[in-house]
Amino acid sequence: MLRRLINIGDDKNWVLLLSWLVAAFRPHGPYPVLIFQGEQGSAKSTTAKLLRRLIDPASAPLRTPPREERDLLIAANNSWVVAYDSLSGIPQWLSDALCRLATGGGFSTRELYTDTEDVILDLTRPVILNGIDHLAERPDLADRAIILQLPRIEEEARRDEAQLYAEYERDRPQILGALFTVVSAALACLPEVRLSRKPWMADFALCATAAEKGLGLESGAFMSAYSANRAESVRETLESDPVSTPILVLFEHATSEWSGTAGDLMKRLEGEIEDCVKKSPAWPTESRCS
């Protein structure tokens, strides 16, 4: 029922989405950051809204990106799922805060109307983000994320929102009941689950693997999809980095071994890139920063 209502793409995306949904019902984290990417017309926002309404219904299911860490903390403290819509990029401070929110970490802020009183919040929350561009540019966020590329919906396959939400509200009780059944089965299987190798988000991987039987998946289906997603995420992160890209090109066309200092490498790379890349803020100004 749920897959008929959303635009999720291939089976690997579907397996990862179901795994994230099951994990989002756990009372404690860590929770991977769920990121929807895709061009305009891929129903990223609609998919995020429907998922949040399953777990944490709210009058405003998606919010605009926060301007400061305090805005993020307020959203996380007052809701279970934090969902931000139409991001065009993630600044470093927000990337770091989302990492702490995904895996746990204390947030300190000054109590309102005081000068010296601190409020310490220790929060972990499921997070949903969506945007057209590659959002998890920093490796620490990419390590904590599930990045799903959604396909564009062709015009003849589009549905009006009134019909879509009517079907969703009709089917939501059964979808939610099925999810609860899977969560129950996962809790029963969890003590018996063993992984031959544990990824970065090991607790999430254990939970998702425990849910395979309840979801009707073959053993190992989650780890197969998760490993492929992580590899694709690393590739996208490298391709979006202005320093990594020329390094990869350099070694792809190398006919012999290259060695030298960081300064030598920087000079070599600067001879291969365009001036607009050199002048961008992302390009290192000194070799020790590269």
Secondary structure as UniProt FT lines:
FT   HELIX           2..5
FT   HELIX           11..24
FT   STRAND          33..37
FT   TURN            40..41
FT   HELIX           44..55
FT   HELIX           69..78
FT   STRAND          82..84
FT   HELIX           92..103
FT   STRAND          106..110
FT   TURN            112..113
FT   STRAND          118..122
FT   STRAND          127..131
FT   HELIX           139..143
FT   STRAND          145..149
FT   HELIX           155..157
FT   HELIX           161..189
FT   HELIX           190..192
FT   HELIX           202..210
FT   HELIX           212..215
FT   TURN            219..220
FT   HELIX           221..240
FT   TURN            242..243
FT   HELIX           244..252
FT   HELIX           262..270
FT   TURN            271..272
FT   HELIX           275..278
FT   TURN            281..282
FT   HELIX           287..289
//
